[in-house]
Amino acid sequence: MEETKTKAADKQSLKIVFETDEGPSEWYVIDETRISGCNYILVADAPDGDAECMILKDTAAPEDKESIYEEIEDENELKIVAAMFEESLSDTSIVD
């Protein structure tokens, strides 16, 4: 995963590139949180406005130097983390 900082809508956004089977995929980190020792990020395909978004969980071991982000498979965990992001981003709505 490659990380770059980019200016977007007069604010600093972190753009990350995920390596997928289809090739590189660029996403913007909108927010991040830590719950019960696990790190989560909310990423979107655009830095602002309507965008496709995903909530990802860092599954890397604590001693790993790089993060490994994966989609959350557990529905209850996803609902809890989505609620946390909606609360921290009061002007943002996360829908299925």
Backbone as JSON Lines, residues from 0, in Angstrom:
{"i":0,"aa":"M","n":[0.83,-1.16,0.0],"ca":[0.0,0.0,0.0],"c":[0.88,1.23,0.0]}
{"i":1,"aa":"E","n":[0.6,2.16,-0.88],"ca":[1.35,3.39,-0.99],"c":[0.51,4.51,-0.37]}
{"i":2,"aa":"E","n":[1.14,5.4,0.37],"ca":[0.43,6.51,0.98],"c":[0.97,7.82,0.44]}
{"i":3,"aa":"T","n":[0.07,8.74,0.1],"ca":[0.47,10.08,-0.3],"c":[-0.5,11.07,0.32]}
{"i":4,"aa":"K","n":[0.0,12.26,0.64],"ca":[-0.87,13.31,1.15],"c":[-1.24,14.2,-0.01]}
{"i":5,"aa":"T","n":[-2.5,14.62,-0.05],"ca":[-2.97,15.47,-1.11],"c":[-3.88,16.55,-0.54]}
{"i":6,"aa":"K","n":[-3.88,17.72,-1.14],"ca":[-4.8,18.77,-0.72],"c":[-6.14,18.52,-1.38]}
{"i":7,"aa":"A","n":[-7.2,18.55,-0.58],"ca":[-8.53,18.34,-1.12],"c":[-9.5,19.24,-0.37]}
{"i":8,"aa":"A","n":[-10.22,20.07,-1.1],"ca":[-11.24,20.92,-0.52],"c":[-10.72,21.71,0.69]}
{"i":9,"aa":"D","n":[-9.56,22.33,0.52],"ca":[-8.94,23.15,1.57],"c":[-8.62,22.39,2.85]}
{"i":10,"aa":"K","n":[-8.47,21.1,2.77],"ca":[-8.05,20.34,3.94],"c":[-7.06,19.27,3.5]}
{"i":11,"aa":"Q","n":[-6.29,18.79,4.45],"ca":[-5.3,17.76,4.17],"c":[-5.97,16.39,4.19]}
{"i":12,"aa":"S","n":[-5.85,15.63,3.13],"ca":[-6.41,14.28,3.05],"c":[-5.29,13.29,2.77]}
{"i":13,"aa":"L","n":[-5.42,12.13,3.33],"ca":[-4.46,11.08,3.07],"c":[-5.03,10.19,1.98]}
{"i":14,"aa":"K","n":[-4.3,10.05,0.89],"ca":[-4.72,9.19,-0.21],"c":[-3.89,7.92,-0.12]}
{"i":15,"aa":"I","n":[-4.56,6.78,-0.16],"ca":[-3.85,5.51,-0.14],"c":[-4.18,4.74,-1.4]}
{"i":16,"aa":"V","n":[-3.24,3.92,-1.81],"ca":[-3.42,3.1,-2.99],"c":[-3.39,1.64,-2.55]}
{"i":17,"aa":"F","n":[-4.49,0.94,-2.81],"ca":[-4.57,-0.48,-2.5],"c":[-4.22,-1.27,-3.75]}
{"i":18,"aa":"E","n":[-3.42,-2.28,-3.58],"ca":[-3.09,-3.18,-4.69],"c":[-4.15,-4.28,-4.72]}
{"i":19,"aa":"T","n":[-4.91,-4.34,-5.8],"ca":[-5.97,-5.34,-5.94],"c":[-5.67,-6.25,-7.13]}
{"i":20,"aa":"D","n":[-6.48,-7.27,-7.29],"ca":[-6.32,-8.17,-8.44],"c":[-6.52,-7.42,-9.75]}
{"i":21,"aa":"E","n":[-7.33,-6.36,-9.74],"ca":[-7.61,-5.58,-10.94],"c":[-6.59,-4.46,-11.15]}
{"i":22,"aa":"G","n":[-5.64,-4.31,-10.23],"ca":[-4.65,-3.25,-10.31],"c":[-4.8,-2.27,-9.17]}
{"i":23,"aa":"P","n":[-4.03,-1.17,-9.19],"ca":[-4.08,-0.21,-8.09],"c":[-5.43,0.5,-8.01]}
{"i":24,"aa":"S","n":[-5.86,0.77,-6.79],"ca":[-7.13,1.44,-6.54],"c":[-6.9,2.55,-5.53]}
{"i":25,"aa":"E","n":[-7.18,3.82,-5.91],"ca":[-6.92,4.96,-5.05],"c":[-8.15,5.3,-4.2]}
{"i":26,"aa":"W","n":[-7.91,5.55,-2.91],"ca":[-8.97,5.9,-1.96],"c":[-8.45,6.99,-1.04]}
{"i":27,"aa":"Y","n":[-9.36,7.78,-0.51],"ca":[-9.04,8.84,0.43],"c":[-9.48,8.42,1.83]}
{"i":28,"aa":"V","n":[-8.61,8.61,2.81],"ca":[-8.96,8.32,4.19],"c":[-9.77,9.5,4.72]}
{"i":29,"aa":"I","n":[-11.02,9.25,5.06],"ca":[-11.92,10.28,5.55],"c":[-11.83,10.41,7.07]}
{"i":30,"aa":"D","n":[-11.69,9.27,7.74],"ca":[-11.6,9.28,9.2],"c":[-10.98,7.96,9.65]}
{"i":31,"aa":"E","n":[-10.52,7.95,10.88],"ca":[-9.99,6.72,11.46],"c":[-10.37,6.67,12.93]}
{"i":32,"aa":"T","n":[-10.47,5.46,13.47],"ca":[-10.82,5.29,14.87],"c":[-10.18,4.02,15.39]}
{"i":33,"aa":"R","n":[-10.17,3.91,16.7],"ca":[-9.64,2.71,17.37],"c":[-10.68,2.26,18.37]}
{"i":34,"aa":"I","n":[-11.1,1.01,18.26],"ca":[-12.11,0.44,19.15],"c":[-11.58,-0.89,19.66]}
{"i":35,"aa":"S","n":[-11.56,-1.04,20.97],"ca":[-11.12,-2.28,21.61],"c":[-9.78,-2.78,21.06]}
{"i":36,"aa":"G","n":[-8.85,-1.86,20.84],"ca":[-7.52,-2.23,20.38],"c":[-7.39,-2.46,18.89]}
{"i":37,"aa":"C","n":[-8.46,-2.29,18.13],"ca":[-8.42,-2.49,16.67],"c":[-8.53,-1.14,15.97]}
{"i":38,"aa":"N","n":[-7.73,-0.97,14.92],"ca":[-7.77,0.26,14.12],"c":[-8.7,0.07,12.92]}
{"i":39,"aa":"Y","n":[-9.49,1.12,12.65],"ca":[-10.42,1.12,11.53],"c":[-10.24,2.42,10.76]}
{"i":40,"aa":"I","n":[-10.45,2.35,9.44],"ca":[-10.44,3.56,8.62],"c":[-11.7,3.59,7.77]}
{"i":41,"aa":"L","n":[-12.18,4.82,7.55],"ca":[-13.27,5.05,6.61],"c":[-12.63,5.66,5.38]}
{"i":42,"aa":"V","n":[-12.76,4.99,4.24],"ca":[-12.16,5.48,3.0],"c":[-13.25,5.72,1.98]}
{"i":43,"aa":"A","n":[-12.98,6.67,1.07],"ca":[-13.93,7.0,0.01],"c":[-13.17,7.19,-1.29]}
{"i":44,"aa":"D","n":[-13.88,6.99,-2.41],"ca":[-13.23,7.13,-3.71],"c":[-13.14,8.58,-4.17]}
{"i":45,"aa":"A","n":[-13.67,9.52,-3.36],"ca":[-13.54,10.95,-3.63],"c":[-13.31,11.64,-2.28]}
{"i":46,"aa":"P","n":[-12.56,12.74,-2.26],"ca":[-12.25,13.37,-0.98],"c":[-13.42,14.08,-0.32]}
{"i":47,"aa":"D","n":[-14.45,14.42,-1.09],"ca":[-15.62,15.08,-0.51],"c":[-16.83,14.86,-1.41]}
{"i":48,"aa":"G","n":[-18.01,15.23,-0.93],"ca":[-19.24,15.04,-1.69],"c":[-19.7,13.59,-1.65]}
{"i":49,"aa":"D","n":[-20.66,13.26,-2.51],"ca":[-21.14,11.89,-2.59],"c":[-20.04,11.0,-3.13]}
{"i":50,"aa":"A","n":[-19.81,9.89,-2.45],"ca":[-18.74,8.99,-2.86],"c":[-19.04,7.59,-2.37]}
{"i":51,"aa":"E","n":[-18.45,6.62,-3.03],"ca":[-18.51,5.24,-2.55],"c":[-17.52,5.14,-1.4]}
{"i":52,"aa":"C","n":[-17.94,4.5,-0.31],"ca":[-17.03,4.39,0.82],"c":[-16.99,2.96,1.34]}
{"i":53,"aa":"M","n":[-15.93,2.69,2.09],"ca":[-15.73,1.39,2.73],"c":[-15.18,1.63,4.12]}
{"i":54,"aa":"I","n":[-15.53,0.76,5.04],"ca":[-14.93,0.76,6.36],"c":[-14.02,-0.46,6.4]}
{"i":55,"aa":"L","n":[-12.75,-0.23,6.71],"ca":[-11.76,-1.29,6.7],"c":[-11.13,-1.45,8.07]}
{"i":56,"aa":"K","n":[-10.74,-2.67,8.38],"ca":[-10.11,-3.01,9.66],"c":[-8.66,-3.38,9.41]}
{"i":57,"aa":"D","n":[-7.78,-2.87,10.26],"ca":[-6.36,-3.21,10.18],"c":[-6.17,-4.56,10.87]}
{"i":58,"aa":"T","n":[-5.79,-5.58,10.09],"ca":[-5.63,-6.93,10.63],"c":[-4.17,-7.33,10.8]}
{"i":59,"aa":"A","n":[-3.26,-6.38,10.62],"ca":[-1.83,-6.68,10.77],"c":[-1.5,-6.96,12.24]}
{"i":60,"aa":"A","n":[-0.5,-7.77,12.45],"ca":[-0.01,-8.05,13.79],"c":[0.66,-6.78,14.33]}
{"i":61,"aa":"P","n":[0.63,-6.57,15.64],"ca":[1.22,-5.35,16.22],"c":[2.68,-5.13,15.84]}
{"i":62,"aa":"E","n":[3.42,-6.2,15.62],"ca":[4.83,-6.04,15.27],"c":[5.06,-5.75,13.77]}
{"i":63,"aa":"D","n":[4.02,-5.87,12.95],"ca":[4.15,-5.59,11.53],"c":[4.39,-4.11,11.29]}
{"i":64,"aa":"K","n":[5.23,-3.79,10.3],"ca":[5.53,-2.4,9.98],"c":[4.47,-1.77,9.09]}
{"i":65,"aa":"E","n":[3.75,-2.56,8.32],"ca":[2.71,-2.05,7.43],"c":[1.35,-2.55,7.88]}
{"i":66,"aa":"S","n":[0.36,-1.74,7.62],"ca":[-1.02,-2.12,7.93],"c":[-1.55,-3.05,6.86]}
{"i":67,"aa":"I","n":[-2.45,-3.91,7.25],"ca":[-3.17,-4.78,6.32],"c":[-4.65,-4.49,6.54]}
{"i":68,"aa":"Y","n":[-5.28,-3.83,5.58],"ca":[-6.68,-3.46,5.72],"c":[-7.57,-4.44,4.98]}
{"i":69,"aa":"E","n":[-8.61,-4.87,5.68],"ca":[-9.57,-5.81,5.1],"c":[-10.98,-5.34,5.41]}
{"i":70,"aa":"E","n":[-11.92,-5.72,4.55],"ca":[-13.32,-5.4,4.81],"c":[-13.79,-6.15,6.05]}
{"i":71,"aa":"I","n":[-14.71,-5.54,6.78],"ca":[-15.26,-6.15,7.98],"c":[-16.35,-7.13,7.57]}
{"i":72,"aa":"E","n":[-16.21,-8.38,7.98],"ca":[-17.16,-9.41,7.59],"c":[-18.31,-9.55,8.59]}
{"i":73,"aa":"D","n":[-18.05,-9.27,9.86],"ca":[-19.06,-9.42,10.9],"c":[-20.03,-8.22,10.86]}
{"i":74,"aa":"E","n":[-21.33,-8.49,10.62],"ca":[-22.34,-7.44,10.49],"c":[-22.46,-6.58,11.75]}
{"i":75,"aa":"N","n":[-22.41,-7.2,12.92],"ca":[-22.53,-6.44,14.17],"c":[-21.34,-5.51,14.36]}
{"i":76,"aa":"E","n":[-20.13,-6.01,14.08],"ca":[-18.93,-5.18,14.18],"c":[-19.03,-4.0,13.22]}
{"i":77,"aa":"L","n":[-19.48,-4.26,12.0],"ca":[-19.61,-3.22,10.99],"c":[-20.6,-2.14,11.44]}
{"i":78,"aa":"K","n":[-21.74,-2.54,12.01],"ca":[-22.74,-1.58,12.48],"c":[-22.17,-0.7,13.59]}
{"i":79,"aa":"I","n":[-21.41,-1.29,14.51],"ca":[-20.82,-0.54,15.62],"c":[-19.82,0.48,15.09]}
{"i":80,"aa":"V","n":[-18.94,0.05,14.2],"ca":[-17.91,0.94,13.67],"c":[-18.56,2.04,12.8]}
{"i":81,"aa":"A","n":[-19.55,1.69,12.0],"ca":[-20.24,2.69,11.17],"c":[-20.9,3.74,12.05]}
{"i":82,"aa":"A","n":[-21.5,3.32,13.15],"ca":[-22.13,4.27,14.07],"c":[-21.09,5.22,14.66]}
{"i":83,"aa":"M","n":[-19.92,4.71,14.98],"ca":[-18.84,5.55,15.52],"c":[-18.4,6.6,14.48]}
{"i":84,"aa":"F","n":[-18.26,6.19,13.22],"ca":[-17.87,7.14,12.19],"c":[-18.97,8.17,11.95]}
{"i":85,"aa":"E","n":[-20.23,7.74,11.93],"ca":[-21.33,8.7,11.74],"c":[-21.36,9.72,12.88]}
{"i":86,"aa":"E","n":[-21.07,9.27,14.09],"ca":[-21.05,10.19,15.23],"c":[-19.91,11.19,15.14]}
{"i":87,"aa":"S","n":[-18.73,10.71,14.73],"ca":[-17.58,11.61,14.65],"c":[-17.66,12.55,13.45]}
{"i":88,"aa":"L","n":[-18.38,12.14,12.43],"ca":[-18.56,12.98,11.23],"c":[-20.03,13.36,11.14]}
{"i":89,"aa":"S","n":[-20.45,14.31,11.93],"ca":[-21.86,14.63,12.07],"c":[-22.55,15.0,10.76]}
{"i":90,"aa":"D","n":[-21.8,15.5,9.78],"ca":[-22.4,15.87,8.5],"c":[-22.34,14.75,7.47]}
{"i":91,"aa":"T","n":[-21.97,13.54,7.9],"ca":[-21.82,12.42,6.98],"c":[-22.8,11.31,7.33]}
{"i":92,"aa":"S","n":[-23.39,10.74,6.31],"ca":[-24.3,9.61,6.49],"c":[-23.72,8.4,5.79]}
{"i":93,"aa":"I","n":[-23.67,7.28,6.52],"ca":[-23.15,6.05,5.95],"c":[-24.33,5.11,5.75]}
{"i":94,"aa":"V","n":[-24.59,4.74,4.49],"ca":[-25.71,3.86,4.17],"c":[-25.2,2.62,3.49]}
{"i":95,"aa":"D","n":[-25.97,1.53,3.6],"ca":[-25.6,0.27,2.96],"c":[-25.77,0.35,1.47]}
